[in-house]
Amino acid sequence: MADDGYLLAIDQGTTSSRAIIYSLSGEPVSSAQAEFPQHYPQADWVEHDPEEIWASVRQVVADAIRSAGINADAIRGIGIANQRETTIVWDRQTGQPVYNAIVWQDRRTAEVCNRWKAEEPMLRERTGLVANPYFSVWKLQWILDNIEGARVRAEKGELAFGTVDSFLIWRLTGGKVHATDVTNASRTLLLNLHSGTWDGELCHQLRIPEAVLPDVLPSAHVYGTTAGLDWLPDGIPISGVAGDQQASLFGQGCWRFGQAKCTYGTGAFLLVHLGDRPVLSERGLLTTIAATLTDQPLQYAIEGSLFIAGAAIQWLRDALGIISRSEQVNELAARARSDSEVVFVPALVGLGAPYWAPEAQGTIFGLTRATGAAELARAAIESIALQVYDLAEAIAHDTGEPLKSLRADGGAARSDLLLQLQADLLELPVERSQYTECTALGAAMLAGLGAGVFTDPEAVRGWSRVARTFRPSGERERIAALVQRWKRSVSTVIEHYRSES
């Protein structure tokens, strides 16, 4: 194999870390993946041990290099795509976290967020986001208020805050660089959407000392170089960083207004590129910053975020035990009765966009004596596609244009049943990416551009490839009945749990 250079993508996700090595023509050369533990100290609390994240990254990078059979010195740039919003605070001197990472799914701050609902129009105008526990600021606030001495130390500049990308950059550079990219920063609820810089007034209102915040840099940029690691040589540039969904949008080749992708992972994330002008949602969606290159105006996307997508299948596997492997869900669902009207509203950690109902809980409607595992499996798959349908409906309202097509990636996108149903619901082509993990692909593309391996983005456009296109089957009557049952069920769940709270 020609050793003319490679790009390393680190895709640090919610349940696992992955490393993929790409050739300079965009072909994956090797990959490695490792799961790490999830921690649930209390109901609605979700945490990770940052050291377990770091250990998993170290393992997969070493494994991917070994599997590729390359010299690590041939790596021309490192790209990072990461789970967004997840919050880590660490000691600037020792590099040790002061508390576990609080994960984006965590709901411990719901009550605090509710007090800010009256300020939501202001928050949306300035940040594109809403008052929801999803975003980093509330998690950071909780750590500063609940870990002894943390707020005082943060105000003195002794502590550093970051999303997972910042933590990895810090560790990879031997503690020399405290930075994040604009996409991750735009998920904190502290970044001004219009300037791309920290909003000092918001920091003051939300009681966040600016001394704790990282520098904000473009997504394709040399952040620093590796230093002091025994598993990577010194001097490799970390040159591409983006939150996982913005990395996927870039990796799918969605760089222009109206181009859309959905990543079906633990959650599901539908993003539509807006170009260089933000559009504020009227339907509960988020306006976020898309991957932005150096010397490029800020790029924007409108996003709908679902907390539970593939996680619904994992719930069938882990909690109910009706499948032993996630892939079995498709075969099981195919055996469901055609007359089943089971609806699963997967609000296992509340409902995200476009509802923003953190108090909602998972509910199953339509159970009868004839209901079995197959019907539950089918309802779980349908719940993913139906949630994305709701997002697409909201996006069409906000942008004034319906989607023309949808690119799909993520682990759950391997399901033909899911993507065919999605095409039927949306009445448009759904294009499955050749690569399941476009998050990593986007990170590698950004790394190549940031490191100067490529000087023109068009040089990597051809890396985005479609493996299969799913087209609507025309079963409109069945789909209309499914949508009607779904909307009625979601409204019932929200009304029930809001009346209890």
C-alpha positions as CSV (number, residue, x, y, z in Angstrom):
1,M,0.0,0.0,0.0
2,A,1.4,3.4,-1.0
3,D,2.4,5.3,2.1
4,D,1.7,8.8,0.6
5,G,-0.3,9.9,3.6
6,Y,-3.4,9.3,5.5
7,L,-6.0,11.1,7.6
8,L,-7.2,9.8,11.0
9,A,-10.8,10.4,12.1
10,I,-11.7,10.0,15.7
11,D,-15.5,9.6,16.0
12,Q,-16.3,9.9,19.7
13,G,-19.9,8.9,20.2
14,T,-22.4,8.4,23.0
15,T,-21.9,4.7,23.5
16,S,-18.6,4.0,21.7
17,S,-15.5,5.5,20.2
18,R,-14.4,4.8,16.7
19,A,-11.2,5.5,14.7
20,I,-11.1,5.3,11.0
21,I,-8.0,5.8,8.8
22,Y,-8.7,7.2,5.3
23,S,-6.5,7.3,2.3
24,L,-6.1,10.7,0.6
25,S,-8.6,9.5,-2.0
26,G,-11.3,9.1,0.7
27,E,-11.2,5.3,1.0
28,P,-11.4,3.9,4.5
29,V,-8.2,1.8,5.1
30,S,-9.0,0.5,8.6
31,S,-11.2,1.1,11.5
32,A,-11.6,0.1,15.2
33,Q,-14.4,0.6,17.6
34,A,-14.8,0.2,21.4
35,E,-17.8,0.7,23.6
36,F,-17.4,2.3,27.0
37,P,-19.7,2.2,30.1
38,Q,-22.8,4.4,30.6
39,H,-23.4,5.6,34.2
40,Y,-26.9,6.3,35.6
41,P,-26.4,7.6,39.2
42,Q,-30.1,8.6,39.5
43,A,-33.2,8.6,37.5
44,D,-32.8,11.0,34.5
45,W,-29.1,11.3,35.2
46,V,-26.7,10.1,32.4
47,E,-22.9,10.3,32.9
48,H,-19.6,9.1,31.3
49,D,-16.3,8.8,33.0
50,P,-14.0,11.1,30.9
51,E,-11.1,8.8,31.6
52,E,-13.0,5.9,30.1
53,I,-13.7,8.0,27.1
54,W,-10.0,8.8,26.8
55,A,-9.0,5.2,27.2
56,S,-11.4,4.1,24.5
57,V,-10.0,6.7,22.1
58,R,-6.5,5.6,22.8
59,Q,-7.4,2.0,22.2
60,V,-9.2,2.5,18.9
61,V,-6.6,4.8,17.4
62,A,-3.8,2.3,18.2
63,D,-5.9,-0.6,16.9
64,A,-6.8,1.3,13.7
65,I,-3.1,2.1,13.0
66,R,-2.1,-1.4,13.7
67,S,-4.8,-2.9,11.5
68,A,-3.9,-0.5,8.6
69,G,-0.3,-1.6,8.8
70,I,0.9,2.0,8.4
71,N,3.5,4.1,10.2
72,A,1.7,6.7,12.3
73,D,4.2,9.3,11.0
74,A,2.3,9.1,7.7
75,I,-0.9,10.6,9.3
76,R,-1.2,14.1,7.8
77,G,-4.0,15.3,10.0
78,I,-6.5,14.2,12.7
79,G,-10.2,15.0,12.6
80,I,-12.5,14.8,15.5
81,A,-16.2,14.3,15.4
82,N,-17.9,14.1,18.8
83,Q,-21.1,13.7,20.8
84,R,-22.3,17.2,21.3
85,E,-23.4,19.1,24.4
86,T,-21.8,16.5,26.7
87,T,-20.0,18.6,29.3
88,I,-16.6,18.1,31.0
89,V,-14.8,20.3,33.5
90,W,-11.2,19.6,34.3
91,D,-8.2,21.1,36.2
92,R,-5.9,23.1,34.0
93,Q,-2.8,22.0,36.0
94,T,-3.4,18.3,36.3
95,G,-5.8,17.7,33.4
96,Q,-8.1,15.7,35.7
97,P,-11.8,16.1,35.5
98,V,-13.5,17.5,38.6
99,Y,-16.7,15.4,37.9
100,N,-18.0,12.9,35.4
101,A,-19.0,14.1,32.0
102,I,-22.7,15.0,32.0
103,V,-24.1,13.6,28.9
104,W,-26.4,15.3,26.4
105,Q,-29.3,13.0,27.3
106,D,-29.1,14.0,31.0
107,R,-32.2,15.6,32.4
108,R,-31.2,16.7,36.0
109,T,-31.5,20.4,35.1
110,A,-35.0,20.3,33.8
111,E,-36.4,22.4,36.7
112,V,-33.8,25.1,36.2
113,C,-34.5,25.2,32.5
114,N,-38.2,25.7,33.2
115,R,-37.4,28.9,35.0
116,W,-35.9,30.3,31.8
117,K,-38.9,29.5,29.6
118,A,-40.1,33.1,29.7
119,E,-36.7,34.1,28.3
120,E,-36.8,31.6,25.4
121,P,-37.5,34.2,22.6
122,M,-34.3,36.0,23.7
123,L,-32.3,32.8,23.9
124,R,-33.5,31.7,20.5
125,E,-32.7,35.0,18.8
126,R,-29.2,35.1,20.3
127,T,-28.2,31.4,20.2
128,G,-30.7,29.6,17.9
129,L,-31.5,27.3,20.8
130,V,-34.2,26.8,23.5
131,A,-34.3,26.5,27.3
132,N,-33.8,22.7,27.5
133,P,-31.5,20.4,29.6
134,Y,-30.0,19.2,26.3
135,F,-27.5,22.1,26.1
136,S,-24.2,22.4,27.7
137,V,-24.6,25.5,29.8
138,W,-27.0,23.9,32.2
139,K,-24.7,21.0,32.8
140,L,-21.7,23.4,33.3
141,Q,-23.8,25.4,35.7
142,W,-24.7,22.3,37.7
143,I,-21.1,21.3,38.0
144,L,-20.0,24.8,39.2
145,D,-22.8,24.9,41.7
146,N,-22.6,21.3,43.0
147,I,-18.9,20.4,43.1
148,E,-17.2,21.9,46.1
149,G,-15.0,24.8,45.2
150,A,-15.7,24.5,41.5
151,R,-17.2,27.9,41.0
152,V,-14.5,29.8,42.8
153,R,-11.8,27.8,41.0
154,A,-13.5,28.5,37.7
155,E,-13.6,32.2,38.3
156,K,-9.8,32.1,39.1
157,G,-9.1,30.5,35.8
158,E,-8.0,27.2,37.4
159,L,-10.6,25.0,35.6
160,A,-11.4,24.4,32.0
161,F,-14.8,23.6,30.5
162,G,-15.3,21.9,27.2
163,T,-17.5,19.6,25.2
164,V,-15.8,16.3,24.4
165,D,-13.9,17.7,21.4
166,S,-12.2,20.2,23.7
167,F,-11.2,17.5,26.2
168,L,-9.7,15.4,23.5
169,I,-7.8,18.4,21.9
170,W,-6.4,19.2,25.4
171,R,-5.3,15.6,26.0
172,L,-3.9,15.1,22.4
173,T,-1.8,18.3,22.6
174,G,-0.5,17.5,26.1
175,G,-2.5,20.3,27.7
176,K,-1.3,23.0,25.4
177,V,-4.5,23.9,23.6
178,H,-8.0,24.7,25.1
179,A,-10.2,25.2,22.1
180,T,-13.4,24.1,20.4
181,D,-14.9,24.6,17.0
182,V,-17.8,26.8,16.1
183,T,-20.2,23.9,15.6
184,N,-19.7,22.5,19.1
185,A,-19.6,26.0,20.6
186,S,-23.0,26.7,19.0
187,R,-24.5,23.9,21.1
188,T,-23.6,25.4,24.5
189,L,-26.3,28.1,24.6
190,L,-23.5,30.6,25.2
191,L,-22.3,31.3,21.7
192,N,-23.8,34.3,19.8
193,L,-25.3,32.8,16.7
194,H,-24.6,35.9,14.6
195,S,-21.0,36.7,15.6
196,G,-19.7,33.2,16.3
197,T,-18.1,34.4,19.6
198,W,-19.0,33.9,23.2
199,D,-21.9,36.1,24.3
200,G,-20.6,38.0,27.3
201,E,-24.0,39.2,28.4
202,L,-25.4,35.7,28.3
203,C,-22.4,34.4,30.3
204,H,-23.2,37.0,32.9
205,Q,-26.9,36.2,33.0
206,L,-26.3,32.4,33.2
207,R,-23.5,32.8,35.8
208,I,-20.7,31.3,33.7
209,P,-17.2,32.8,34.2
210,E,-15.7,33.4,30.8
211,A,-12.3,32.3,32.1
212,V,-13.5,28.7,31.9
213,L,-14.4,28.8,28.2
214,P,-12.3,27.5,25.3
215,D,-11.2,29.5,22.3
216,V,-13.6,29.2,19.4
217,L,-12.0,28.3,16.0
218,P,-13.2,27.3,12.5
219,S,-14.0,23.6,11.9
220,A,-11.1,23.2,9.4
221,H,-8.1,24.7,11.2
222,V,-4.9,23.6,12.8
223,Y,-5.8,23.5,16.5
224,G,-2.4,22.2,17.7
225,T,-0.3,19.1,17.3
226,T,0.0,15.9,19.2
227,A,2.5,15.9,22.1
228,G,3.5,13.6,24.9
229,L,1.6,10.5,23.8
230,D,3.1,7.0,23.7
231,W,0.6,5.9,21.0
232,L,1.0,8.7,18.5
233,P,4.1,10.6,17.5
234,D,4.5,14.2,18.3
235,G,3.7,16.8,15.7
236,I,0.6,15.4,13.9
237,P,-1.8,18.3,13.4
238,I,-5.3,18.2,14.9
239,S,-6.8,20.0,11.9
240,G,-10.6,19.2,11.7
241,V,-13.2,19.4,14.4
242,A,-17.0,19.4,14.3
243,G,-19.9,18.2,16.4
244,D,-21.0,14.8,15.1
245,Q,-24.1,16.0,13.3
246,Q,-22.4,18.9,11.5
247,A,-19.5,16.5,10.6
248,S,-22.1,14.2,9.1
249,L,-23.7,17.0,7.2
250,F,-20.3,17.9,5.7
251,G,-19.4,14.3,5.1
252,Q,-22.7,13.8,3.2
253,G,-21.8,16.6,0.9
254,C,-24.6,18.8,2.1
255,W,-22.9,22.2,1.8
256,R,-25.6,24.3,0.1
257,F,-29.0,25.7,1.0
258,G,-31.7,23.1,1.1
259,Q,-29.5,20.0,1.1
260,A,-30.5,17.6,3.9
261,K,-29.3,14.6,5.8
262,C,-30.5,12.5,8.7
263,T,-28.2,10.5,10.9
264,Y,-29.9,7.5,12.5
265,G,-27.8,6.7,15.6
266,T,-28.6,6.5,19.3
267,G,-30.7,9.6,18.6
268,A,-31.7,10.9,15.1
269,F,-30.6,14.2,13.8
270,L,-32.1,15.9,10.7
271,L,-30.1,18.8,9.4
272,V,-30.8,21.1,6.5
273,H,-28.0,23.5,5.3
274,L,-29.0,27.1,5.3
275,G,-26.0,28.7,3.6
276,D,-24.6,31.8,5.3
277,R,-27.9,33.2,6.7
278,P,-29.5,31.8,9.8
279,V,-33.3,31.0,9.9
280,L,-34.9,31.1,13.3
281,S,-37.5,28.3,13.7
282,E,-41.1,28.9,14.6
283,R,-41.7,25.2,15.0
284,G,-39.4,24.1,17.8
285,L,-36.3,23.4,15.7
286,L,-32.8,24.6,16.4
287,T,-30.7,27.0,14.4
288,T,-27.1,25.9,14.6
289,I,-23.7,26.6,13.0
290,A,-22.6,24.2,10.3
291,A,-19.0,23.2,9.6
292,T,-17.2,26.4,8.6
293,L,-13.9,26.6,6.9
294,T,-11.2,29.2,7.6
295,D,-11.8,32.5,5.8
296,Q,-15.4,31.4,5.1
297,P,-18.5,33.3,6.4
298,L,-20.3,31.4,9.2
299,Q,-22.4,28.6,7.7
300,Y,-25.7,27.6,9.3
301,A,-28.1,24.7,9.5
302,I,-31.6,24.2,10.9
303,E,-31.8,21.0,13.0
304,G,-34.3,18.7,14.5
305,S,-32.9,16.5,17.3
306,L,-34.5,13.3,18.4
307,F,-33.2,11.8,21.7
308,I,-34.3,8.3,21.0
309,A,-33.9,6.6,17.6
310,G,-31.6,3.6,17.6
311,A,-31.8,3.7,21.4
312,A,-35.4,2.4,21.0
313,I,-34.0,-0.7,19.4
314,Q,-31.4,-1.0,22.1
315,W,-34.2,-0.8,24.7
316,L,-36.0,-3.7,23.0
317,R,-32.7,-5.6,23.2
318,D,-31.5,-4.7,26.7
319,A,-34.6,-4.0,28.7
320,L,-37.2,-6.3,27.2
321,G,-34.9,-8.9,25.8
322,I,-37.0,-9.7,22.8
323,I,-33.9,-9.6,20.5
324,S,-30.3,-10.5,21.4
325,R,-28.7,-8.3,18.6
326,S,-30.0,-5.0,17.3
327,E,-29.9,-6.3,13.7
328,Q,-32.5,-8.9,14.5
329,V,-35.2,-6.2,14.9
330,N,-35.8,-6.0,11.1
331,E,-36.5,-9.7,10.6
332,L,-38.8,-9.7,13.7
333,A,-40.7,-6.5,12.6
334,A,-41.3,-8.0,9.2
335,R,-43.4,-10.7,10.9
336,A,-45.8,-8.1,12.5
337,R,-49.5,-8.5,11.8
338,S,-50.6,-6.1,9.0
339,D,-53.6,-5.0,11.1
340,S,-51.6,-4.0,14.1
341,E,-52.2,-0.5,15.3
342,V,-49.5,-0.5,18.0
343,V,-47.8,3.0,18.4
344,F,-44.7,3.4,20.5
345,V,-43.9,7.0,21.6
346,P,-40.2,6.5,22.6
347,A,-40.0,9.3,25.1
348,L,-37.5,7.3,27.3
349,V,-35.6,10.5,28.1
350,G,-38.3,13.0,27.2
351,L,-39.2,14.3,23.8
352,G,-36.9,16.5,21.8
353,A,-37.7,18.6,18.7
354,P,-40.2,19.7,17.7
355,Y,-42.0,19.1,21.0
356,W,-39.4,19.8,23.7
357,A,-41.3,18.0,26.4
358,P,-38.6,16.8,28.8
359,E,-41.2,15.6,31.3
360,A,-42.8,13.1,28.8
361,Q,-42.2,9.4,29.3
362,G,-42.2,6.4,26.9
363,T,-45.7,5.1,26.2
364,I,-47.1,2.2,24.0
365,F,-50.7,2.5,22.6
366,G,-52.8,-0.2,20.9
367,L,-51.9,-3.3,22.9
368,T,-54.2,-6.3,22.4
369,R,-54.1,-10.0,23.2
370,A,-52.7,-10.4,19.6
371,T,-49.8,-8.1,20.3
372,G,-46.4,-9.8,20.5
373,A,-42.7,-9.1,20.1
374,A,-43.0,-8.6,16.3
375,E,-45.6,-5.8,16.7
376,L,-43.4,-4.0,19.3
377,A,-40.4,-4.3,17.0
378,R,-42.4,-2.8,14.1
379,A,-43.7,0.0,16.3
380,A,-40.2,0.8,17.4
381,I,-38.9,1.1,13.8
382,E,-42.0,3.2,12.9
383,S,-41.4,5.5,15.8
384,I,-38.0,6.5,14.4
385,A,-39.3,7.3,10.9
386,L,-42.4,9.1,12.3
387,Q,-40.3,11.4,14.5
388,V,-38.2,12.3,11.5
389,Y,-41.4,12.9,9.5
390,D,-42.4,15.5,12.2
391,L,-39.1,17.2,11.9
392,A,-39.2,17.4,8.1
393,E,-42.7,18.9,8.3
394,A,-41.4,21.6,10.7
395,I,-38.4,22.3,8.6
396,A,-40.5,22.8,5.5
397,H,-42.6,25.4,7.4
398,D,-39.5,27.2,8.7
399,T,-37.5,27.4,5.5
400,G,-40.5,27.8,3.2
401,E,-39.4,24.9,1.0
402,P,-40.1,21.1,1.4
403,L,-37.2,18.8,1.3
404,K,-36.3,17.5,-2.2
405,S,-34.3,14.5,-1.0
406,L,-32.7,13.1,2.1
407,R,-29.3,11.5,2.7
408,A,-29.2,8.9,5.4
409,D,-26.3,7.5,7.5
410,G,-25.8,6.1,11.0
411,G,-26.1,2.6,12.3
412,A,-29.9,2.3,12.1
413,A,-29.8,3.5,8.5
414,R,-28.7,-0.1,7.6
415,S,-32.3,-1.0,8.0
416,D,-34.1,-1.3,4.6
417,L,-37.4,-1.4,6.4
418,L,-36.7,1.9,8.2
419,L,-35.5,3.8,5.1
420,Q,-38.3,2.5,2.9
421,L,-40.8,3.6,5.5
422,Q,-39.0,7.0,5.7
423,A,-39.3,7.4,1.9
424,D,-43.0,6.6,2.1
425,L,-43.7,9.0,4.9
426,L,-41.7,11.9,3.3
427,E,-42.8,11.1,-0.3
428,L,-39.3,11.7,-1.5
429,P,-36.1,9.8,-2.3
430,V,-34.0,8.7,0.7
431,E,-30.4,8.1,-0.2
432,R,-28.4,5.7,1.9
433,S,-24.7,6.7,2.1
434,Q,-22.1,4.2,1.0
435,Y,-20.5,4.7,4.4
436,T,-22.5,4.1,7.6
437,E,-20.4,6.6,9.5
438,C,-20.4,9.9,7.7
439,T,-19.5,11.6,10.9
440,A,-16.0,10.2,10.7
441,L,-15.9,10.9,6.9
442,G,-16.8,14.5,7.5
443,A,-14.1,14.8,10.2
444,A,-11.5,13.4,7.9
445,M,-12.5,15.8,5.1
446,L,-12.3,18.7,7.4
447,A,-8.9,17.5,8.7
448,G,-7.5,17.3,5.2
449,L,-8.7,20.8,4.4
450,G,-7.5,22.2,7.7
451,A,-4.0,20.7,7.4
452,G,-3.6,22.0,3.8
453,V,-3.6,18.5,2.3
454,F,-6.4,19.9,0.1
455,T,-6.8,23.5,-0.6
456,D,-10.2,23.4,-2.4
457,P,-13.3,21.7,-0.8
458,E,-14.2,20.4,-4.3
459,A,-11.2,18.1,-3.9
460,V,-13.2,16.0,-1.3
461,R,-16.7,16.4,-2.6
462,G,-16.4,13.1,-4.4
463,W,-15.9,11.3,-1.1
464,S,-19.7,11.5,-0.5
465,R,-21.2,8.5,-2.2
466,V,-24.7,7.0,-2.4
467,A,-25.1,3.3,-2.0
468,R,-28.8,2.9,-2.5
469,T,-31.9,5.1,-3.1
470,F,-35.3,4.3,-1.5
471,R,-38.3,5.7,-3.4
472,P,-41.9,6.1,-2.2
473,S,-44.0,3.0,-2.7
474,G,-47.2,4.9,-3.1
475,E,-49.1,3.4,-0.2
476,R,-50.6,6.7,0.8
477,E,-53.7,5.4,2.6
478,R,-51.8,3.2,4.9
479,I,-49.2,5.9,5.6
480,A,-51.9,8.6,6.3
481,A,-53.5,6.3,8.9
482,L,-50.2,5.7,10.5
483,V,-49.4,9.4,10.7
484,Q,-52.8,10.1,12.2
485,R,-52.4,7.5,14.9
486,W,-48.9,8.8,15.7
487,K,-49.9,12.4,16.0
488,R,-52.8,11.5,18.3
489,S,-50.6,9.4,20.5
490,V,-47.8,12.0,20.8
491,S,-50.4,14.7,21.8
492,T,-51.9,12.3,24.4
493,V,-48.5,11.6,25.9
494,I,-47.5,15.3,26.1
495,E,-50.8,16.3,27.6
496,H,-50.7,13.5,30.2
497,Y,-47.3,14.2,31.5
498,R,-47.5,18.0,31.4
499,S,-50.7,17.8,33.5
500,E,-48.7,15.8,36.1
501,S,-45.7,18.1,36.3
